[in-house]
Amino acid sequence: MNRRIDLTTRNFPTARDECESLTPHPTYDAPGSAYELAFKDEAFLLRQDMRSVRMQLELMKPELLLNEQGVTSTIVIFGSARILSADAAQALVTAAEASGDAAQLRIARSKLAMSRYYEEARRFAQIVTTGCAERGRPVVIATGGGPGIMEAGNRGAHEMGGKSVGLNIVLPHEQYPNPYITPELCFRFHYFGLRKMHFLMRSIALVCFPGGYGTLDELFETLTLIQTGKSRRRPILLFGRDFWTRVINVDLLLETGMISPGDEQLFHYVETAEEAWAVLESEPELSSIHTP
């Protein structure tokens, strides 16, 4: 009697199966030895010569996991890690007033004034999450995963029961994953360039709140890619006209010919979460998104 053969059965054991069935060799099997399987050998993978492989892995891991989670479109929120929530900033003011330290009080009041951007980022993420869900649009909030504005974005999505992405990076300070990221979508990078690729690969819009060097780096990289035609055009919103016009003198860039007429139209200034959502609602990027 002929036995029926399942032609879809694997011909070879998987790498996982191989690893789980290995019997350690008393002489040759040691961490970092030549005998160890290459893909299990951490010392080998961390060699300078293997940088190109590590970069490929940092590109592929988030790509595969985002696909598995059904994340196809994102709205990315950039902004400072140093901006506090209104409650946290008010606590600093209260403590400074009690201490009688004028310099400390001045700094605390500045942080309280800037905390409005935390609350706007939080509310914007709430509006995006609920608005896209109501319209059947699979759009997910994505941030750099850390504190400040990043936390506010993930928090707003979390509060509305939505998923959100956190693209963390290893830094000596100001970087730890905030507690509001969807655990399956919390990533960590070594290479800045690959992290920035993942910010842009799925984004249908970028929303930039006040920030420092890191925020400016991400903003200008995006503007440059769009200006040069290396990336398709998409909405870029800058929260806080007063802040951004003081940081970036676009009129001077135009007057001196450093940018071309029309380049100043690559972004919009907005002040509130509701205004930002209204801009995005009018853009074809968002209105064309539909459930697969």
N, C-alpha and C positions, 0 to 999 in steps of 0.2 A: 504494500500500500504506500503510495507516494505521500510524503509529508508536505503540506503547503508551506511555501517559503514567503515570508513577508519581505518584499523587495525594498521596503523603506527602512529596514533595520540597518543601523550603522555597520559599516564594514570594519571599522577600527574603534578601539576604545577612545573615549574622550580624554583630554588632558587632565580633567578633574579625576576621572576614573583611574588614570595612570598614577596620579599623585597619591590617591587614597590607598592604592594597592602596593605601593613600594615597600620593600623590606630594607631597612637600613643596613649598609655594608659596614662591618666593624673597622675596616682599614681605610676605605676611600670615601665613605659618605660622611662629610662634615660640611657645615655651612661655609659657602665660599670656595669649596673645593672644585677642581676641574670636573669631578664626577657628578656633581649636582646638576639636575635638570636646569637648563638655561633660564626658563621662565619662572623658576622658583628661586633663583640665585639673586638675592637682593644686592649683594656686593657687585655682581656683574652688571645688573641693570643700572646701578648708580655710577658706573664708570663714565669718565668724560667722553669716551668714544661712543657711548650709547645715548648721547643727548638727543639725537634725531629720533630714536625709538621712543624715548620718554615724551618728547613733544607730540609724537603721533598718538601715544596713549592718552595724553591730556586732551587731545582733540576728540578722540574716539569715545572715551568713557562717558562724558556728559552727552555726547551726541546719541549714543545707544540708549542711555537711560532716559533721556528726554523723550526720545521716540517711543520707548516702552510705556511712558506715562502719558502719552498722547499730547505732549506739549508741542504745538506747531507754530503758534503765534504768541508773541509777548509784547508787552509795553514795559520798557525799561525805565527805571527811576534811578537817576544819579543824584548825588549830593553829599554834603559833608557828614563825616562820622562824628563830628563834634557838636552838632546841633541837638539840644536836649528837648524832651517833651516839656509841655507847659508846666506839668506838676513838678518835674525834677528841677526845672529852672526856677520856679517859684520857691522851692525849698532852699535853693542856694541864696536867693534874695533874702529870705527870712533869716537864714543863718548869718549872712553878712550884716544885716541890720542889727542883729543881736550882738555881734562882735564889735561893732563900732568902727571897723576898718573901712575907710573911705575907698581905698583902691580895690579892695575885695568887693565892696558894694557896687562900684562902677562896672566891674567885670560881670558880676551876677546880673545886673540890670541889662547889660548888653546881651547876655545869654537868654534872658527872659524875652527880650524883643525878638531875637532870632528864632525863638521856639515856635513862633507862629508858622514857620515853614515846616516844622515837624508835624504840626496839626493839619496843615494843608496837604502834606504828602500822605498822611494817614487817611484823611477824608477822600483824597483823590483816588487812592487805591480801593477804598470802599466803594466809591461810585463806579469805577471801572469794573470791579468784580461783580457787583450786582447788575450793572447796566449790560455787560456782555452776556451774563447768564440769562437775563430776561429776553435778550434778543437771539439766544442760541449761538453765540459767537465764542468759539474756544480760544479766548485770549487770556493769558496769564501774566500777572505782575512778576517782573524779574528785577532784582537789585544785586548790589555787591555783597549782600549777606551780613554786613557788619552792623554796628550801632548807628545812632543818629538818623539821618534821612533814610538810610537803608532799612533800619529797623521799622521806621514809620510806614514804609511801603509794604513790607511783609506783614506788619501788624494789621494794617487796614484790610488787606486781603483775608487774613486769618479770621478777623472779627466778622467778616461776611460769609465765612464758611468756604472760602475759595482756596485753591492751591496757589502757591507762589514759589518762585525760584530764588535761591541765594547762591551767587557765584563768589565764594570767598577766595582769598589768596593769603599765602603765608607771609606775614609781615612781623617786624619786631614789636609793634605796638598798634593800638587802635583797630585790631582785626580779630574778632571772634564771632562765631555765628550767633545771631540773635535768636531768641526762642520762638519766633513766629514763622520761620521758614517751614515749608512742608518737608518733613524729614527725608523723603525719597528724592527731593529736588534740592538738597543742600550739598553743594560741591565745594571742593578745595583745590586751588591751582598753585603751581610753582611759577609758571611762566605768565607774565603779564600779557604778552601778545596773544596767547591762546585764550586767555580769559576774555580779552576784549573781542576776539572773534566770536565767542559764544554770546556776548552781549548783543552783537549785531546780526548774527545769522538768522534769528527768528523774529527780530523786532519789527513791528509795524509802526512804532512811534517811540521817541525818546523824550523823556521829561527830565529836565535838569534844574535842580534846586541849587541855591548858593552853596559853594564849596571852595576848597583850596586847590592845590596842585593836582591832586588825583582827579578831582571833578573836571578841572580845566583840561587835563590830558584826555580824558574820555570824550569830552565835548568837542575839542578841536580835532581829534582823530576822526570822529564821526563827520564833522563838517568837511574835513579835507577829503575823505572818501567820497562824499556826495558831490562836492565841488569839482573834483577831478573825474567824476564819472566811474570811479571804481566800485561804487555802491549805488543802488537805485535810490531815488529820492524818497524820503519819508518825513512825516511831521517831526519837528524838533521844537519843543516848548521850553522856554526859559522862565522860571518862576521868579518874579521880583524884578521889574524893569529898573528900579533905582539901583539895585545891587549890580546887575549885569552891565548897565550903561556906564557905571563907574569903573568896572573891572575891564571892560572891553570897549575901546573907543572905535566903533565901527565907522563913524564919520571920518576919522583920521585915516583909517585904512583905505576908504574910498577916495579921499582927497589926494592921497599920495600914490594911488594906483596899485596899492598892495593887494587889493581884491578888485574884482570886476563889478560894474553895475549889475545889480540883480543878486549878487552874493549875499547882500544884506537881507534878502527875502528867504533865505534858507531856514530861518527860524521865526518863531512868534514869541512875543512877550505875553505872559499871563500873570494874574495876581491871585486867583482863587481856584480851588478845585473844580468848582462848577464852570468857570470860564474855560479851564483847560479841557474839560470833558466836552463842552460845546464845540470847541475848535476841532477836536478829534472826531466828533460825530459828523462834522461837515466834510471830513476828508474821505476820499475813496478808499484809502487804506483800511479804514475800520468798517465802512458800510459794505465793502465787498466781501468781508470775512463771513463765512457761513459754516454751519456744522457739516462735516464730511458725510 
